[in-house]
Amino acid sequence: MKKRNRTRPALSLQERLTRFTQNARAAARNLPAGAERHELLQKVRDGEAAAEMERWLSPQGPKQARDALDR
């Protein structure tokens, strides 16, 4: 069996999502109102939602979430 050539990303998922949303938001600012800008802003919202889910699911997630699950 052939072994996969796998490398780890240089940045964490949280950092990559943050950079993506910052870059996409900056790009959307330069676009006129329209379908393309709307789609880009939707991707920003999706990226922010993914970042929030990742924070909740990470071992260091918000303390309130862990406390609620313990009840």
PDB file of N, CA, C and O in Angstrom:
ATOM      1  N   MET A   1       0.838  -1.170   0.000  1.00  0.00           N
ATOM      2  CA  MET A   1       0.000   0.000   0.000  1.00  0.00           C
ATOM      3  C   MET A   1       0.889   1.241   0.000  1.00  0.00           C
ATOM      4  O   MET A   1       1.883   1.316   0.722  1.00  0.00           O
ATOM      5  N   LYS A   2       0.508   2.204  -0.822  1.00  0.00           N
ATOM      6  CA  LYS A   2       1.280   3.439  -0.921  1.00  0.00           C
ATOM      7  C   LYS A   2       0.928   4.368   0.242  1.00  0.00           C
ATOM      8  O   LYS A   2      -0.244   4.545   0.575  1.00  0.00           O
ATOM      9  N   LYS A   3       1.944   4.952   0.846  1.00  0.00           N
ATOM     10  CA  LYS A   3       1.742   5.858   1.964  1.00  0.00           C
ATOM     11  C   LYS A   3       1.435   7.267   1.446  1.00  0.00           C
ATOM     12  O   LYS A   3       2.065   7.738   0.499  1.00  0.00           O
ATOM     13  N   ARG A   4       0.461   7.933   2.077  1.00  0.00           N
ATOM     14  CA  ARG A   4       0.106   9.286   1.670  1.00  0.00           C
ATOM     15  C   ARG A   4       1.193  10.274   2.046  1.00  0.00           C
ATOM     16  O   ARG A   4       1.834  10.151   3.090  1.00  0.00           O
ATOM     17  N   ASN A   5       1.388  11.240   1.191  1.00  0.00           N
ATOM     18  CA  ASN A   5       2.301  12.341   1.493  1.00  0.00           C
ATOM     19  C   ASN A   5       1.465  13.443   2.125  1.00  0.00           C
ATOM     20  O   ASN A   5       0.871  14.263   1.425  1.00  0.00           O
ATOM     21  N   ARG A   6       1.424  13.456   3.436  1.00  0.00           N
ATOM     22  CA  ARG A   6       0.543  14.377   4.145  1.00  0.00           C
ATOM     23  C   ARG A   6       1.344  15.366   4.962  1.00  0.00           C
ATOM     24  O   ARG A   6       2.254  14.990   5.701  1.00  0.00           O
ATOM     25  N   THR A   7       1.000  16.631   4.823  1.00  0.00           N
ATOM     26  CA  THR A   7       1.625  17.675   5.630  1.00  0.00           C
ATOM     27  C   THR A   7       0.533  18.414   6.386  1.00  0.00           C
ATOM     28  O   THR A   7      -0.615  18.477   5.944  1.00  0.00           O
ATOM     29  N   ARG A   8       0.894  18.955   7.499  1.00  0.00           N
ATOM     30  CA  ARG A   8      -0.045  19.736   8.297  1.00  0.00           C
ATOM     31  C   ARG A   8      -0.053  21.178   7.793  1.00  0.00           C
ATOM     32  O   ARG A   8       0.980  21.704   7.379  1.00  0.00           O
ATOM     33  N   PRO A   9      -1.235  21.818   7.833  1.00  0.00           N
ATOM     34  CA  PRO A   9      -1.296  23.230   7.451  1.00  0.00           C
ATOM     35  C   PRO A   9      -0.456  24.078   8.405  1.00  0.00           C
ATOM     36  O   PRO A   9      -0.349  23.775   9.593  1.00  0.00           O
ATOM     37  N   ALA A  10       0.129  25.131   7.872  1.00  0.00           N
ATOM     38  CA  ALA A  10       0.971  26.005   8.691  1.00  0.00           C
ATOM     39  C   ALA A  10       0.149  26.761   9.727  1.00  0.00           C
ATOM     40  O   ALA A  10       0.642  27.055  10.816  1.00  0.00           O
ATOM     41  N   LEU A  11      -1.106  27.077   9.395  1.00  0.00           N
ATOM     42  CA  LEU A  11      -1.966  27.822  10.301  1.00  0.00           C
ATOM     43  C   LEU A  11      -3.098  26.927  10.799  1.00  0.00           C
ATOM     44  O   LEU A  11      -3.482  25.963  10.136  1.00  0.00           O
ATOM     45  N   SER A  12      -3.621  27.259  11.970  1.00  0.00           N
ATOM     46  CA  SER A  12      -4.750  26.499  12.500  1.00  0.00           C
ATOM     47  C   SER A  12      -5.999  26.814  11.681  1.00  0.00           C
ATOM     48  O   SER A  12      -6.035  27.794  10.936  1.00  0.00           O
ATOM     49  N   LEU A  13      -7.011  25.980  11.825  1.00  0.00           N
ATOM     50  CA  LEU A  13      -8.265  26.202  11.115  1.00  0.00           C
ATOM     51  C   LEU A  13      -8.847  27.558  11.487  1.00  0.00           C
ATOM     52  O   LEU A  13      -9.325  28.286  10.617  1.00  0.00           O
ATOM     53  N   GLN A  14      -8.810  27.901  12.761  1.00  0.00           N
ATOM     54  CA  GLN A  14      -9.344  29.186  13.232  1.00  0.00           C
ATOM     55  C   GLN A  14      -8.634  30.344  12.539  1.00  0.00           C
ATOM     56  O   GLN A  14      -9.283  31.294  12.100  1.00  0.00           O
ATOM     57  N   GLU A  15      -7.312  30.273  12.438  1.00  0.00           N
ATOM     58  CA  GLU A  15      -6.550  31.346  11.788  1.00  0.00           C
ATOM     59  C   GLU A  15      -6.859  31.424  10.295  1.00  0.00           C
ATOM     60  O   GLU A  15      -6.969  32.514   9.734  1.00  0.00           O
ATOM     61  N   ARG A  16      -6.997  30.256   9.653  1.00  0.00           N
ATOM     62  CA  ARG A  16      -7.313  30.255   8.218  1.00  0.00           C
ATOM     63  C   ARG A  16      -8.694  30.815   7.954  1.00  0.00           C
ATOM     64  O   ARG A  16      -8.886  31.553   6.988  1.00  0.00           O
ATOM     65  N   LEU A  17      -9.667  30.476   8.799  1.00  0.00           N
ATOM     66  CA  LEU A  17     -11.016  31.017   8.637  1.00  0.00           C
ATOM     67  C   LEU A  17     -11.037  32.531   8.861  1.00  0.00           C
ATOM     68  O   LEU A  17     -11.713  33.261   8.136  1.00  0.00           O
ATOM     69  N   THR A  18     -10.300  32.991   9.860  1.00  0.00           N
ATOM     70  CA  THR A  18     -10.235  34.424  10.141  1.00  0.00           C
ATOM     71  C   THR A  18      -9.624  35.174   8.965  1.00  0.00           C
ATOM     72  O   THR A  18     -10.146  36.208   8.549  1.00  0.00           O
ATOM     73  N   ARG A  19      -8.533  34.665   8.434  1.00  0.00           N
ATOM     74  CA  ARG A  19      -7.905  35.319   7.281  1.00  0.00           C
ATOM     75  C   ARG A  19      -8.830  35.330   6.078  1.00  0.00           C
ATOM     76  O   ARG A  19      -8.926  36.334   5.372  1.00  0.00           O
ATOM     77  N   PHE A  20      -9.518  34.205   5.841  1.00  0.00           N
ATOM     78  CA  PHE A  20     -10.431  34.141   4.716  1.00  0.00           C
ATOM     79  C   PHE A  20     -11.521  35.197   4.842  1.00  0.00           C
ATOM     80  O   PHE A  20     -11.802  35.916   3.883  1.00  0.00           O
ATOM     81  N   THR A  21     -12.141  35.297   6.023  1.00  0.00           N
ATOM     82  CA  THR A  21     -13.235  36.251   6.186  1.00  0.00           C
ATOM     83  C   THR A  21     -12.737  37.687   6.063  1.00  0.00           C
ATOM     84  O   THR A  21     -13.430  38.531   5.494  1.00  0.00           O
ATOM     85  N   GLN A  22     -11.555  37.977   6.585  1.00  0.00           N
ATOM     86  CA  GLN A  22     -10.998  39.326   6.456  1.00  0.00           C
ATOM     87  C   GLN A  22     -10.735  39.675   4.991  1.00  0.00           C
ATOM     88  O   GLN A  22     -11.074  40.768   4.538  1.00  0.00           O
ATOM     89  N   ASN A  23     -10.132  38.744   4.257  1.00  0.00           N
ATOM     90  CA  ASN A  23      -9.817  38.991   2.844  1.00  0.00           C
ATOM     91  C   ASN A  23     -11.080  39.115   2.007  1.00  0.00           C
ATOM     92  O   ASN A  23     -11.165  39.976   1.131  1.00  0.00           O
ATOM     93  N   ALA A  24     -12.063  38.260   2.271  1.00  0.00           N
ATOM     94  CA  ALA A  24     -13.307  38.299   1.505  1.00  0.00           C
ATOM     95  C   ALA A  24     -14.083  39.576   1.801  1.00  0.00           C
ATOM     96  O   ALA A  24     -14.667  40.169   0.894  1.00  0.00           O
ATOM     97  N   ARG A  25     -14.095  39.999   3.045  1.00  0.00           N
ATOM     98  CA  ARG A  25     -14.796  41.241   3.401  1.00  0.00           C
ATOM     99  C   ARG A  25     -14.129  42.445   2.729  1.00  0.00           C
ATOM    100  O   ARG A  25     -14.813  43.344   2.240  1.00  0.00           O
ATOM    101  N   ALA A  26     -12.793  42.458   2.708  1.00  0.00           N
ATOM    102  CA  ALA A  26     -12.063  43.548   2.041  1.00  0.00           C
ATOM    103  C   ALA A  26     -12.361  43.545   0.539  1.00  0.00           C
ATOM    104  O   ALA A  26     -12.538  44.608  -0.055  1.00  0.00           O
ATOM    105  N   ALA A  27     -12.416  42.380  -0.069  1.00  0.00           N
ATOM    106  CA  ALA A  27     -12.716  42.290  -1.497  1.00  0.00           C
ATOM    107  C   ALA A  27     -14.142  42.754  -1.774  1.00  0.00           C
ATOM    108  O   ALA A  27     -14.396  43.397  -2.793  1.00  0.00           O
ATOM    109  N   ALA A  28     -15.075  42.436  -0.879  1.00  0.00           N
ATOM    110  CA  ALA A  28     -16.468  42.832  -1.070  1.00  0.00           C
ATOM    111  C   ALA A  28     -16.628  44.350  -0.988  1.00  0.00           C
ATOM    112  O   ALA A  28     -17.484  44.920  -1.664  1.00  0.00           O
ATOM    113  N   ARG A  29     -15.807  45.004  -0.165  1.00  0.00           N
ATOM    114  CA  ARG A  29     -15.867  46.464  -0.062  1.00  0.00           C
ATOM    115  C   ARG A  29     -15.545  47.137  -1.392  1.00  0.00           C
ATOM    116  O   ARG A  29     -16.041  48.229  -1.672  1.00  0.00           O
ATOM    117  N   ASN A  30     -14.719  46.495  -2.209  1.00  0.00           N
ATOM    118  CA  ASN A  30     -14.304  47.076  -3.480  1.00  0.00           C
ATOM    119  C   ASN A  30     -15.265  46.783  -4.622  1.00  0.00           C
ATOM    120  O   ASN A  30     -15.077  47.281  -5.732  1.00  0.00           O
ATOM    121  N   LEU A  31     -16.289  45.981  -4.364  1.00  0.00           N
ATOM    122  CA  LEU A  31     -17.248  45.627  -5.411  1.00  0.00           C
ATOM    123  C   LEU A  31     -18.486  46.510  -5.329  1.00  0.00           C
ATOM    124  O   LEU A  31     -18.883  46.922  -4.239  1.00  0.00           O
ATOM    125  N   PRO A  32     -19.096  46.800  -6.465  1.00  0.00           N
ATOM    126  CA  PRO A  32     -20.365  47.527  -6.431  1.00  0.00           C
ATOM    127  C   PRO A  32     -21.476  46.589  -5.948  1.00  0.00           C
ATOM    128  O   PRO A  32     -21.349  45.367  -6.012  1.00  0.00           O
ATOM    129  N   ALA A  33     -22.550  47.183  -5.470  1.00  0.00           N
ATOM    130  CA  ALA A  33     -23.682  46.373  -5.028  1.00  0.00           C
ATOM    131  C   ALA A  33     -24.153  45.497  -6.178  1.00  0.00           C
ATOM    132  O   ALA A  33     -24.266  45.956  -7.315  1.00  0.00           O
ATOM    133  N   GLY A  34     -24.424  44.248  -5.880  1.00  0.00           N
ATOM    134  CA  GLY A  34     -24.867  43.335  -6.921  1.00  0.00           C
ATOM    135  C   GLY A  34     -24.723  41.896  -6.474  1.00  0.00           C
ATOM    136  O   GLY A  34     -24.418  41.611  -5.316  1.00  0.00           O
ATOM    137  N   ALA A  35     -24.949  40.996  -7.415  1.00  0.00           N
ATOM    138  CA  ALA A  35     -24.949  39.570  -7.113  1.00  0.00           C
ATOM    139  C   ALA A  35     -23.575  39.083  -6.653  1.00  0.00           C
ATOM    140  O   ALA A  35     -23.483  38.297  -5.710  1.00  0.00           O
ATOM    141  N   GLU A  36     -22.515  39.539  -7.304  1.00  0.00           N
ATOM    142  CA  GLU A  36     -21.175  39.072  -6.943  1.00  0.00           C
ATOM    143  C   GLU A  36     -20.822  39.483  -5.520  1.00  0.00           C
ATOM    144  O   GLU A  36     -20.277  38.682  -4.761  1.00  0.00           O
ATOM    145  N   ARG A  37     -21.127  40.730  -5.151  1.00  0.00           N
ATOM    146  CA  ARG A  37     -20.849  41.202  -3.792  1.00  0.00           C
ATOM    147  C   ARG A  37     -21.698  40.428  -2.785  1.00  0.00           C
ATOM    148  O   ARG A  37     -21.211  40.043  -1.722  1.00  0.00           O
ATOM    149  N   HIS A  38     -22.956  40.203  -3.119  1.00  0.00           N
ATOM    150  CA  HIS A  38     -23.849  39.460  -2.230  1.00  0.00           C
ATOM    151  C   HIS A  38     -23.305  38.047  -1.975  1.00  0.00           C
ATOM    152  O   HIS A  38     -23.300  37.583  -0.835  1.00  0.00           O
ATOM    153  N   GLU A  39     -22.854  37.371  -3.019  1.00  0.00           N
ATOM    154  CA  GLU A  39     -22.300  36.022  -2.872  1.00  0.00           C
ATOM    155  C   GLU A  39     -21.043  36.031  -2.005  1.00  0.00           C
ATOM    156  O   GLU A  39     -20.842  35.138  -1.182  1.00  0.00           O
ATOM    157  N   LEU A  40     -20.203  37.041  -2.195  1.00  0.00           N
ATOM    158  CA  LEU A  40     -18.974  37.135  -1.404  1.00  0.00           C
ATOM    159  C   LEU A  40     -19.303  37.385   0.065  1.00  0.00           C
ATOM    160  O   LEU A  40     -18.681  36.795   0.949  1.00  0.00           O
ATOM    161  N   LEU A  41     -20.271  38.250   0.329  1.00  0.00           N
ATOM    162  CA  LEU A  41     -20.661  38.500   1.717  1.00  0.00           C
ATOM    163  C   LEU A  41     -21.313  37.270   2.345  1.00  0.00           C
ATOM    164  O   LEU A  41     -21.191  37.053   3.551  1.00  0.00           O
ATOM    165  N   GLN A  42     -22.001  36.468   1.543  1.00  0.00           N
ATOM    166  CA  GLN A  42     -22.570  35.217   2.051  1.00  0.00           C
ATOM    167  C   GLN A  42     -21.450  34.262   2.450  1.00  0.00           C
ATOM    168  O   GLN A  42     -21.555  33.568   3.461  1.00  0.00           O
ATOM    169  N   LYS A  43     -20.388  34.225   1.666  1.00  0.00           N
ATOM    170  CA  LYS A  43     -19.237  33.383   2.015  1.00  0.00           C
ATOM    171  C   LYS A  43     -18.576  33.877   3.299  1.00  0.00           C
ATOM    172  O   LYS A  43     -18.090  33.076   4.097  1.00  0.00           O
ATOM    173  N   VAL A  44     -18.557  35.196   3.498  1.00  0.00           N
ATOM    174  CA  VAL A  44     -18.018  35.753   4.744  1.00  0.00           C
ATOM    175  C   VAL A  44     -18.851  35.257   5.923  1.00  0.00           C
ATOM    176  O   VAL A  44     -18.305  34.804   6.929  1.00  0.00           O
ATOM    177  N   ARG A  45     -20.169  35.346   5.795  1.00  0.00           N
ATOM    178  CA  ARG A  45     -21.044  34.875   6.881  1.00  0.00           C
ATOM    179  C   ARG A  45     -20.855  33.379   7.136  1.00  0.00           C
ATOM    180  O   ARG A  45     -20.844  32.938   8.284  1.00  0.00           O
ATOM    181  N   ASP A  46     -20.709  32.607   6.066  1.00  0.00           N
ATOM    182  CA  ASP A  46     -20.472  31.171   6.216  1.00  0.00           C
ATOM    183  C   ASP A  46     -19.149  30.908   6.930  1.00  0.00           C
ATOM    184  O   ASP A  46     -19.066  30.033   7.791  1.00  0.00           O
ATOM    185  N   GLY A  47     -18.119  31.669   6.569  1.00  0.00           N
ATOM    186  CA  GLY A  47     -16.811  31.519   7.215  1.00  0.00           C
ATOM    187  C   GLY A  47     -16.867  31.874   8.686  1.00  0.00           C
ATOM    188  O   GLY A  47     -16.255  31.204   9.518  1.00  0.00           O
ATOM    189  N   GLU A  48     -17.608  32.936   9.008  1.00  0.00           N
ATOM    190  CA  GLU A  48     -17.749  33.326  10.415  1.00  0.00           C
ATOM    191  C   GLU A  48     -18.521  32.263  11.201  1.00  0.00           C
ATOM    192  O   GLU A  48     -18.195  31.978  12.353  1.00  0.00           O
ATOM    193  N   ALA A  49     -19.535  31.687  10.578  1.00  0.00           N
ATOM    194  CA  ALA A  49     -20.299  30.630  11.244  1.00  0.00           C
ATOM    195  C   ALA A  49     -19.409  29.400  11.471  1.00  0.00           C
ATOM    196  O   ALA A  49     -19.467  28.774  12.529  1.00  0.00           O
ATOM    197  N   ALA A  50     -18.592  29.060  10.476  1.00  0.00           N
ATOM    198  CA  ALA A  50     -17.681  27.919  10.612  1.00  0.00           C
ATOM    199  C   ALA A  50     -16.666  28.173  11.727  1.00  0.00           C
ATOM    200  O   ALA A  50     -16.339  27.264  12.490  1.00  0.00           O
ATOM    201  N   ALA A  51     -16.173  29.399  11.821  1.00  0.00           N
ATOM    202  CA  ALA A  51     -15.214  29.735  12.873  1.00  0.00           C
ATOM    203  C   ALA A  51     -15.861  29.610  14.248  1.00  0.00           C
ATOM    204  O   ALA A  51     -15.241  29.117  15.190  1.00  0.00           O
ATOM    205  N   GLU A  52     -17.114  30.059  14.359  1.00  0.00           N
ATOM    206  CA  GLU A  52     -17.826  29.955  15.627  1.00  0.00           C
ATOM    207  C   GLU A  52     -18.049  28.494  16.007  1.00  0.00           C
ATOM    208  O   GLU A  52     -17.863  28.119  17.165  1.00  0.00           O
ATOM    209  N   MET A  53     -18.444  27.669  15.043  1.00  0.00           N
ATOM    210  CA  MET A  53     -18.636  26.243  15.326  1.00  0.00           C
ATOM    211  C   MET A  53     -17.324  25.590  15.742  1.00  0.00           C
ATOM    212  O   MET A  53     -17.299  24.757  16.649  1.00  0.00           O
ATOM    213  N   GLU A  54     -16.247  25.964  15.086  1.00  0.00           N
ATOM    214  CA  GLU A  54     -14.941  25.400  15.416  1.00  0.00           C
ATOM    215  C   GLU A  54     -14.555  25.778  16.840  1.00  0.00           C
ATOM    216  O   GLU A  54     -13.993  24.959  17.568  1.00  0.00           O
ATOM    217  N   ARG A  55     -14.855  27.025  17.247  1.00  0.00           N
ATOM    218  CA  ARG A  55     -14.559  27.452  18.626  1.00  0.00           C
ATOM    219  C   ARG A  55     -15.370  26.630  19.623  1.00  0.00           C
ATOM    220  O   ARG A  55     -14.856  26.233  20.669  1.00  0.00           O
ATOM    221  N   TRP A  56     -16.633  26.375  19.300  1.00  0.00           N
ATOM    222  CA  TRP A  56     -17.481  25.609  20.209  1.00  0.00           C
ATOM    223  C   TRP A  56     -17.015  24.162  20.307  1.00  0.00           C
ATOM    224  O   TRP A  56     -17.104  23.554  21.373  1.00  0.00           O
ATOM    225  N   LEU A  57     -16.525  23.612  19.217  1.00  0.00           N
ATOM    226  CA  LEU A  57     -16.146  22.205  19.198  1.00  0.00           C
ATOM    227  C   LEU A  57     -14.714  21.948  19.644  1.00  0.00           C
ATOM    228  O   LEU A  57     -14.345  20.804  19.911  1.00  0.00           O
ATOM    229  N   SER A  58     -13.910  22.990  19.728  1.00  0.00           N
ATOM    230  CA  SER A  58     -12.514  22.800  20.124  1.00  0.00           C
ATOM    231  C   SER A  58     -12.446  22.455  21.611  1.00  0.00           C
ATOM    232  O   SER A  58     -13.335  22.816  22.382  1.00  0.00           O
ATOM    233  N   PRO A  59     -11.391  21.757  22.003  1.00  0.00           N
ATOM    234  CA  PRO A  59     -11.251  21.383  23.419  1.00  0.00           C
ATOM    235  C   PRO A  59     -11.212  22.590  24.350  1.00  0.00           C
ATOM    236  O   PRO A  59     -11.584  22.469  25.517  1.00  0.00           O
ATOM    237  N   GLN A  60     -10.773  23.743  23.869  1.00  0.00           N
ATOM    238  CA  GLN A  60     -10.718  24.950  24.696  1.00  0.00           C
ATOM    239  C   GLN A  60     -11.958  25.802  24.482  1.00  0.00           C
ATOM    240  O   GLN A  60     -11.932  26.999  24.770  1.00  0.00           O
ATOM    241  N   GLY A  61     -13.048  25.218  23.982  1.00  0.00           N
ATOM    242  CA  GLY A  61     -14.271  25.951  23.652  1.00  0.00           C
ATOM    243  C   GLY A  61     -14.791  26.769  24.818  1.00  0.00           C
ATOM    244  O   GLY A  61     -14.276  26.678  25.932  1.00  0.00           O
ATOM    245  N   PRO A  62     -15.820  27.571  24.555  1.00  0.00           N
ATOM    246  CA  PRO A  62     -16.363  28.441  25.599  1.00  0.00           C
ATOM    247  C   PRO A  62     -16.777  27.659  26.835  1.00  0.00           C
ATOM    248  O   PRO A  62     -17.372  26.585  26.737  1.00  0.00           O
ATOM    249  N   LYS A  63     -16.456  28.209  27.999  1.00  0.00           N
ATOM    250  CA  LYS A  63     -16.763  27.542  29.263  1.00  0.00           C
ATOM    251  C   LYS A  63     -18.268  27.374  29.442  1.00  0.00           C
ATOM    252  O   LYS A  63     -18.710  26.366  29.992  1.00  0.00           O
ATOM    253  N   GLN A  64     -19.062  28.340  28.988  1.00  0.00           N
ATOM    254  CA  GLN A  64     -20.505  28.231  29.149  1.00  0.00           C
ATOM    255  C   GLN A  64     -21.040  27.006  28.415  1.00  0.00           C
ATOM    256  O   GLN A  64     -21.942  26.335  28.916  1.00  0.00           O
ATOM    257  N   ALA A  65     -20.504  26.710  27.249  1.00  0.00           N
ATOM    258  CA  ALA A  65     -20.971  25.558  26.484  1.00  0.00           C
ATOM    259  C   ALA A  65     -20.667  24.252  27.228  1.00  0.00           C
ATOM    260  O   ALA A  65     -21.513  23.360  27.295  1.00  0.00           O
ATOM    261  N   ARG A  66     -19.483  24.149  27.773  1.00  0.00           N
ATOM    262  CA  ARG A  66     -19.126  22.947  28.526  1.00  0.00           C
ATOM    263  C   ARG A  66     -19.999  22.818  29.767  1.00  0.00           C
ATOM    264  O   ARG A  66     -20.448  21.721  30.099  1.00  0.00           O
ATOM    265  N   ASP A  67     -20.246  23.940  30.461  1.00  0.00           N
ATOM    266  CA  ASP A  67     -21.075  23.901  31.658  1.00  0.00           C
ATOM    267  C   ASP A  67     -22.497  23.461  31.319  1.00  0.00           C
ATOM    268  O   ASP A  67     -23.099  22.681  32.058  1.00  0.00           O
ATOM    269  N   ALA A  68     -23.027  23.950  30.222  1.00  0.00           N
ATOM    270  CA  ALA A  68     -24.386  23.587  29.817  1.00  0.00           C
ATOM    271  C   ALA A  68     -24.480  22.099  29.490  1.00  0.00           C
ATOM    272  O   ALA A  68     -25.495  21.464  29.776  1.00  0.00           O
ATOM    273  N   LEU A  69     -23.434  21.544  28.896  1.00  0.00           N
ATOM    274  CA  LEU A  69     -23.438  20.124  28.552  1.00  0.00           C
ATOM    275  C   LEU A  69     -23.327  19.241  29.786  1.00  0.00           C
ATOM    276  O   LEU A  69     -23.813  18.110  29.782  1.00  0.00           O
ATOM    277  N   ASP A  70     -22.701  19.739  30.833  1.00  0.00           N
ATOM    278  CA  ASP A  70     -22.513  18.960  32.058  1.00  0.00           C
ATOM    279  C   ASP A  70     -23.806  18.838  32.839  1.00  0.00           C
ATOM    280  O   ASP A  70     -23.928  17.949  33.682  1.00  0.00           O
ATOM    281  N   ARG A  71     -24.763  19.693  32.587  1.00  0.00           N
ATOM    282  CA  ARG A  71     -26.023  19.678  33.356  1.00  0.00           C
ATOM    283  C   ARG A  71     -26.923  18.578  32.935  1.00  0.00           C
ATOM    284  O   ARG A  71     -28.016  18.430  33.481  1.00  0.00           O
TER     285      ARG A  71
END
